[in-house]
Amino acid sequence: MNKQRIRLWDLPTRLFHWLLVMLVLTSFISGKIGGNAMEWHGKCGLAILGLLAFRLIWGIVGSTYARFASFFPTPATVAAYLRGEWRGLGHNPLGAFSVFGLLGLLAFQVVSGLFGNDDIAFRGYLYDLIGKDLSDRLTGWHKLSVNLLIALVALHVSAILFYARVKKDNLVKPMLTGWKEVDPGEGGSATGGGPLALIVALLVAVAAVYGGSGAWLPTPSSPVATPSTTPAW
């Protein structure tokens, strides 16, 4: 049976995916190095915040297979997938759990990092909004949840390798090119996600980065110097 070539992943979704991969890797490395590298760790966190905000909006107004509604897992779809009866394009029901899990955990990582500190030279951009005790608690959770993030990423990569070797389905290529070959009648090319939707998603991303940067916080007033009194003698 002849295959048909369809547009599966739009360019914004693909850029989001690979930028997120690079930023998460850079964040992990800079966090392990510490010291001066923490400045880059914080900047990567802000960039990830912008990407997550973008993806949240793009998951609503983006193209067909990028929308959350197209792959949100339900008991019926999960059961059909486990029975081998699920037919669809994009993320399968089990893959959807991985996607939502990674997005949710990354959101927690970013938010906790914005309020965290390293007790040396780094403070999250929103550290001043909370007390030291709460900041320390969030920092502890931030560090612990890295292990869960590594586990989810490893599971994600393992699933991709399983599909490539066992099911002979290359999931990486469509995320690079946007195109996928499918059986006739399996599905059509993605639609939607036009320029207006892209602009809205980008504006929300910029607003999220601005909010997370703490640039809107009032500048701490400098202490007033007390004039010294010169002894009369």
HUGI-V52043 format. One record per backbone hydrogen bond with DSSP energy under -1.0 kcal/mol. CO is the residue of the C=O (numbers start at 1). NH is the residue of the N-H. E is the energy in kcal/mol with one decimal. If there is no record, write none. Layout:
BEGIN
CO	NH	E
CO	NH	E
END
This chain:
BEGIN
4	182	-2.9
6	180	-2.1
7	190	-3.0
10	14	-2.0
11	15	-2.8
12	16	-2.5
13	17	-2.3
14	18	-2.2
15	19	-2.5
16	20	-2.3
17	21	-1.9
18	22	-2.1
19	23	-2.5
20	24	-2.6
21	25	-2.0
22	26	-2.3
23	27	-2.6
24	28	-2.4
25	29	-2.3
26	30	-2.7
27	31	-2.2
28	32	-1.8
29	33	-2.1
30	34	-2.5
34	37	-1.7
35	38	-1.6
36	39	-1.5
37	41	-1.9
38	42	-2.4
39	43	-1.8
40	44	-2.7
41	45	-1.8
42	46	-1.9
43	47	-2.2
44	48	-2.6
45	49	-2.1
46	50	-2.1
47	51	-2.2
48	52	-2.7
49	53	-2.3
50	54	-2.3
51	55	-2.7
52	56	-2.2
53	57	-1.8
54	58	-3.1
55	59	-2.0
57	60	-1.9
57	61	-2.5
58	62	-1.9
59	68	-2.4
63	66	-1.2
63	67	-1.1
67	70	-1.4
68	71	-1.3
68	72	-1.1
74	78	-2.7
75	79	-2.3
76	80	-2.3
77	81	-2.2
78	82	-2.5
79	83	-1.6
80	85	-3.1
81	84	-1.3
92	96	-2.3
93	97	-1.1
94	98	-1.3
95	99	-2.3
96	100	-2.8
97	101	-2.4
98	102	-2.5
99	103	-2.5
100	104	-2.5
101	105	-2.5
102	106	-2.5
103	107	-2.0
104	108	-2.0
105	109	-2.5
106	110	-2.6
107	111	-2.5
108	112	-2.7
109	113	-2.0
110	114	-1.9
114	126	-2.6
116	124	-3.5
122	118	-1.9
124	127	-2.0
126	129	-1.7
127	130	-1.7
131	135	-2.1
132	136	-2.6
133	137	-1.9
134	138	-2.6
135	139	-2.4
136	140	-2.1
137	141	-2.1
138	142	-2.6
139	143	-2.1
140	144	-2.3
141	145	-2.6
144	147	-1.2
145	149	-2.2
146	150	-2.5
147	151	-1.9
148	152	-2.4
149	153	-2.5
150	154	-2.5
151	155	-2.2
152	156	-2.4
153	157	-2.6
154	158	-2.4
155	159	-2.1
156	160	-1.7
157	161	-2.3
158	162	-2.4
159	163	-2.4
160	164	-1.9
161	165	-2.6
162	166	-2.6
162	167	-1.2
163	169	-3.0
173	176	-1.2
173	177	-3.0
174	178	-1.9
178	8	-3.1
178	9	-1.0
180	6	-2.7
182	4	-3.1
183	186	-2.2
191	64	-1.7
194	198	-2.1
195	199	-2.4
196	200	-2.3
197	201	-2.3
198	202	-2.4
199	203	-2.5
200	204	-2.1
201	205	-2.0
202	206	-2.5
203	207	-2.3
204	208	-2.2
205	209	-2.2
206	210	-2.4
207	211	-2.5
208	212	-2.6
209	213	-1.7
214	217	-1.6
END
